Amino acid sequence: MNTESEADSPSPKEKKCEKAKHRQQLYREEWESALLFAGWLQPVVGNKTRAMCRCCKIQITAEHSVLKNHLQSKKHQEKVKCLALNQMSITQCMHVSTENVNLETAVKTAQLKLSG
C-alpha cells in the first residue's frame, strides 16, 4: 500500500547520508583571553564572521578550528618568533636596572636613619 508520496520521500538511511550544512560561526570576544589566541587575535570591524591576526596582518574565518590551524601554520610561527625577538621588555625600554633600584632604596633608607 505504498502511496506515491511515500515512494518519493527518502528513507531514514538516505536522510542520515545527506551532508549537513556548515553553520558559519561568529567571532567570540572570549577567544581573545584564551591562552592560544591571546595577543594576536582581534575582531574585524564590520564583519562578525572574520578575525584578524595582528602578527601576520591577515583576515581569517572566525572559526575555532581555523584559528587553531592558523596558530600552527609555519608563517604564523615565524612571525611570532620575529616579533618576540624584536620586542623589548619594559625594563629594557626604561633603561632601569635592578642594581640602580636597590642602590636608590639603600640610599633612601640610610637618609631616613640619619635624619631620625
MARDRENVO-500758 format. One record per residue: residue number from 0; residue in one letter; x, y negated, z of N, C-alpha, C in turn. Coordinates in pm, whole numbers, plus 50000, padded with zeros to 5 digits. Each point is the difference from the previous one (the first is absolute). Layout:
BEGIN
> seq, type, n.east, n.north, n.up, ca.east, ca.north, ca.up, c.east, c.north, c.up
> NUM, A, X, Y, Z, X, Y, Z, X, Y, Z
...
END
This chain:
BEGIN
> seq, type, n.east, n.north, n.up, ca.east, ca.north, ca.up, c.east, c.north, c.up
> 0, M, 50081, 50118, 50000, 49919, 49882, 50000, 50086, 49875, 50000
> 1, N, 50100, 50000, 49923, 50083, 49881, 49988, 49929, 49896, 49916
> 2, T, 49992, 49883, 50058, 49943, 49891, 49924, 50113, 49931, 49925
> 3, E, 49963, 49913, 49913, 50101, 49931, 49920, 50091, 49912, 50086
> 4, S, 49945, 49936, 50106, 50080, 49913, 50086, 50100, 50080, 50083
> 5, E, 49965, 50121, 50040, 50093, 50082, 50077, 50116, 50046, 49913
> 6, A, 49976, 50027, 49874, 50104, 50046, 49910, 50100, 49888, 49969
> 7, D, 49952, 49876, 49997, 50087, 49886, 49968, 50083, 49954, 50120
> 8, S, 49955, 50021, 50121, 50074, 49952, 50117, 50119, 50090, 50027
> 9, P, 50112, 49941, 50042, 50120, 50079, 50025, 49983, 50086, 50125
> 10, S, 50067, 50114, 49998, 49996, 50089, 50116, 50085, 49940, 50112
> 11, P, 49983, 50047, 50125, 50081, 49948, 50110, 50150, 50014, 49975
> 12, K, 50044, 50107, 49932, 50143, 50016, 49969, 50048, 49891, 49905
> 13, E, 49919, 49968, 49901, 50037, 49897, 49904, 50008, 49863, 50066
> 14, K, 49915, 49974, 50098, 50003, 49873, 50071, 50129, 49984, 50078
> 15, K, 50049, 50109, 50061, 50124, 49994, 50077, 50120, 49976, 49910
> 16, C, 49996, 50048, 49878, 50112, 49987, 49907, 50013, 49859, 49943
> 17, E, 49892, 49924, 50003, 50006, 49864, 49949, 50097, 49919, 50085
> 18, K, 50083, 49922, 49935, 50100, 49921, 50070, 49933, 49880, 50068
> 19, A, 50031, 49982, 50126, 49945, 49888, 50075, 50062, 49871, 49950
> 20, K, 49921, 49896, 49994, 50051, 49871, 49956, 50090, 49942, 50108
> 21, H, 50107, 49936, 49957, 50096, 49938, 50093, 49940, 49871, 50054
> 22, R, 49997, 49989, 50130, 49948, 49879, 50064, 50117, 49907, 50029
> 23, Q, 49996, 49882, 49944, 50107, 49904, 50017, 50005, 49949, 50143
> 24, Q, 50119, 50002, 50060, 50016, 49952, 50137, 50025, 49851, 50001
> 25, L, 49972, 49938, 50114, 50026, 49858, 50019, 50119, 49982, 50092
> 26, Y, 50068, 49888, 49986, 50116, 49969, 50085, 49955, 49991, 50145
> 27, R, 50079, 50056, 50089, 49969, 49995, 50144, 50111, 49926, 50073
> 28, E, 49962, 49901, 50077, 50099, 49919, 50072, 50077, 50082, 50104
> 29, E, 49939, 50106, 50053, 50071, 50081, 50100, 50121, 50071, 49941
> 30, W, 50007, 50014, 49868, 50118, 50059, 49937, 50123, 49914, 50025
> 31, E, 49984, 49869, 50010, 50113, 49909, 50020, 50070, 50026, 50133
> 32, S, 49928, 50049, 50099, 50061, 50026, 50130, 50049, 50144, 50015
> 33, A, 49970, 50086, 49902, 50048, 50138, 50004, 50150, 50002, 49976
> 34, L, 50070, 50089, 50068, 50146, 50006, 49989, 50047, 50022, 49856
> 35, L, 49928, 50078, 49924, 50041, 50028, 49862, 49996, 49875, 49912
> 36, F, 49903, 49912, 50025, 49977, 49889, 49909, 50037, 49863, 50057
> 37, A, 50036, 49995, 50126, 50029, 49871, 50066, 50117, 49930, 49932
> 38, G, 49983, 49873, 49974, 50107, 49919, 49947, 50000, 49982, 49849
> 39, W, 49943, 50094, 49926, 50006, 49988, 49854, 49864, 49996, 49933
> 40, L, 49896, 50036, 50071, 49867, 50008, 49940, 49919, 49875, 50030
> 41, Q, 49933, 49948, 49899, 49909, 49887, 50019, 49886, 50010, 49900
> 42, P, 49886, 49937, 50030, 49886, 50006, 49908, 50021, 49910, 49879
> 43, V, 49929, 50031, 49894, 49999, 49914, 49881, 49877, 49911, 50013
> 44, V, 50022, 49871, 49998, 49891, 49904, 50015, 49906, 50012, 49880
> 45, G, 49872, 50017, 50030, 49900, 50007, 49895, 49975, 50139, 49943
> 46, N, 50075, 50102, 50045, 49979, 50135, 49950, 50018, 50099, 50115
> 47, K, 49890, 50048, 50055, 50004, 50086, 50118, 50043, 50143, 49968
> 48, T, 50013, 50033, 49873, 50042, 50136, 49963, 50149, 50008, 49968
> 49, R, 50073, 49890, 50019, 50144, 49996, 49971, 50078, 49959, 50124
> 50, A, 50126, 50043, 50005, 50092, 49963, 50107, 50128, 49948, 49936
> 51, M, 50076, 49924, 50075, 50124, 49941, 49950, 50117, 50051, 50083
> 52, C, 50106, 50040, 49932, 50124, 50038, 50068, 50090, 49877, 50002
> 53, R, 50031, 49951, 50120, 50084, 49881, 50012, 50143, 50026, 49953
> 54, C, 50048, 50120, 50019, 50138, 50033, 49960, 50015, 50006, 49850
> 55, C, 49912, 50074, 49935, 50008, 50023, 49855, 49930, 49892, 49920
> 56, K, 49918, 49920, 50069, 49922, 49894, 49935, 49911, 50055, 49889
> 57, I, 49929, 50110, 50031, 49907, 50060, 49904, 49866, 50024, 50067
> 58, Q, 49896, 50008, 49918, 49867, 50035, 50048, 49978, 50149, 49977
> 59, I, 49939, 50065, 50098, 49969, 50142, 49989, 49857, 50022, 50047
> 60, T, 49944, 50113, 49962, 49864, 50035, 50041, 49996, 50018, 50151
> 61, A, 49899, 49944, 50064, 49987, 50005, 50145, 49938, 50132, 50043
> 62, E, 50076, 50106, 49985, 49958, 50132, 50046, 50114, 50059, 50082
> 63, H, 49965, 50062, 50111, 50100, 50049, 50094, 50103, 50090, 49932
> 64, S, 49956, 50093, 49918, 50094, 50091, 49934, 50090, 49926, 49901
> 65, V, 49948, 49902, 49930, 50080, 49921, 49906, 50104, 49919, 50076
> 66, L, 49961, 49944, 50114, 50094, 49923, 50081, 50113, 50089, 50054
> 67, K, 49965, 50120, 50043, 50101, 50093, 50050, 50095, 50041, 49888
> 68, N, 49947, 50024, 49881, 50085, 50034, 49886, 50094, 49884, 49965
> 69, H, 49949, 49878, 50005, 50084, 49884, 49971, 50111, 49988, 50104
> 70, L, 49967, 50024, 50126, 50098, 49994, 50108, 50116, 50095, 49974
> 71, Q, 49972, 50116, 49944, 50102, 50101, 49975, 50069, 49984, 49864
> 72, S, 49955, 49905, 49920, 50059, 49983, 49868, 50143, 49948, 50009
> 73, K, 50081, 50036, 49902, 50142, 49962, 49998, 50015, 49848, 49993
> 74, K, 49919, 49936, 49917, 50008, 49854, 49984, 49975, 49930, 50134
> 75, H, 49896, 50042, 50070, 49966, 49937, 50129, 50112, 50024, 50101
> 76, Q, 50052, 50121, 50006, 50107, 50032, 50095, 50123, 49911, 49976
> 77, E, 50036, 49979, 49874, 50115, 49916, 49967, 49975, 49855, 50040
> 78, K, 49880, 49951, 49974, 49967, 49861, 50036, 50006, 49979, 50151
> 79, V, 49950, 50097, 50075, 50000, 49989, 50146, 50143, 49999, 50053
> 80, K, 50087, 50084, 49942, 50141, 50003, 50042, 50067, 49866, 49974
> 81, C, 49977, 49942, 49882, 50060, 49871, 49966, 49952, 49891, 50094
> 82, L, 49872, 49999, 50029, 49946, 49899, 50091, 50054, 50017, 50140
> 83, A, 50016, 50125, 50044, 50051, 50026, 50135, 50145, 49954, 50011
> 84, L, 50080, 50018, 49896, 50139, 49958, 50004, 50014, 49849, 49998
> 85, N, 49911, 49933, 49928, 50007, 49855, 49988, 49935, 49926, 50116
> 86, Q, 49919, 50070, 50077, 49926, 49936, 50108, 50089, 49986, 50123
> 87, M, 50006, 49881, 50053, 50081, 49973, 50119, 49911, 50005, 50124
> 88, S, 50060, 50038, 50112, 49925, 49999, 50124, 49988, 49856, 50051
> 89, I, 49914, 49978, 50095, 49978, 49865, 50054, 50128, 49946, 50063
> 90, T, 50071, 50084, 50073, 50123, 49953, 50065, 50107, 49964, 49897
> 91, Q, 50003, 50071, 49886, 50096, 49966, 49895, 49964, 49866, 49937
> 92, C, 49873, 49974, 49982, 49957, 49873, 49941, 50031, 49882, 50090
> 93, M, 49986, 50019, 50128, 50018, 49892, 50095, 50145, 49987, 50047
> 94, H, 50085, 50093, 49961, 50141, 50002, 50039, 50017, 49996, 50152
> 95, V, 49919, 50075, 50069, 50008, 50009, 50146, 50055, 50137, 50034
> 96, S, 50110, 50001, 50070, 50054, 50129, 50042, 49961, 50024, 50145
> 97, T, 49999, 50124, 50039, 49962, 50032, 50137, 50107, 49954, 50099
> 98, E, 50124, 49989, 49955, 50107, 49951, 50087, 49974, 49856, 50041
> 99, N, 49958, 49916, 49902, 49971, 49860, 50030, 49883, 49987, 50098
> 100, V, 49900, 50083, 49983, 49883, 49996, 50087, 50041, 50038, 50143
> 101, N, 50081, 50105, 50014, 50046, 50043, 50132, 50088, 49893, 50064
> 102, L, 50086, 49935, 49922, 50086, 49894, 50051, 49917, 49881, 50047
> 103, E, 49902, 49959, 49922, 49914, 49888, 50038, 49924, 50031, 50129
> 104, T, 49953, 50120, 50014, 49928, 50041, 50121, 50093, 49995, 50121
> 105, A, 50123, 50047, 49984, 50098, 49999, 50110, 50035, 49857, 50040
> 106, V, 50014, 49912, 49903, 50032, 49859, 50029, 49885, 49935, 50076
> 107, K, 49878, 50022, 49957, 49884, 49941, 50068, 49988, 50054, 50143
> 108, T, 50024, 50129, 50018, 49995, 50059, 50134, 50106, 49938, 50090
> 109, A, 50121, 49982, 49948, 50109, 49938, 50079, 49968, 49857, 50035
> 110, Q, 49942, 49925, 49907, 49964, 49860, 50027, 49895, 49991, 50109
> 111, L, 49903, 50091, 49998, 49897, 50001, 50104, 50060, 50032, 50137
> 112, K, 50093, 50093, 50004, 50065, 50036, 50126, 50081, 49885, 50055
> 113, L, 50072, 49927, 49913, 50082, 49887, 50044, 49913, 49882, 50047
> 114, S, 49889, 49979, 49938, 49918, 49884, 50034, 49914, 50024, 50125
> 115, G, 49979, 50121, 50037, 49904, 50024, 50106, 50052, 50067, 50116
END
